[in-house]
Amino acid sequence: MGKKRKQKVRKGKKKPSKSKHRVNKLWQLFKDNKKPRSCPRCGPGFFMAKHKDRYTCGKCGYSEKQVKK
């Protein structure tokens, strides 16, 4: 007969944290009183990331080139 193995203790699912970190991050976007650009494909609520030469949507991958002034 072989050795007996111990069974692993199964842990339950983790509950989502109710931290204020996500809320603070959202308010940092609106700190300059400028609303970030929303994605035309995804609609309002999905903001586009500002890069050096373009705006890009993180959800669908849509991108626009910035107009040079």
ABEGO torsion letter per residue (X at the ends): XBBBBBBBBBBBBBBBBABAAAAAAAAAAAAAGBBBBBBAAAEBGBBBBBBAABBBBAAAGBBBBBBBX
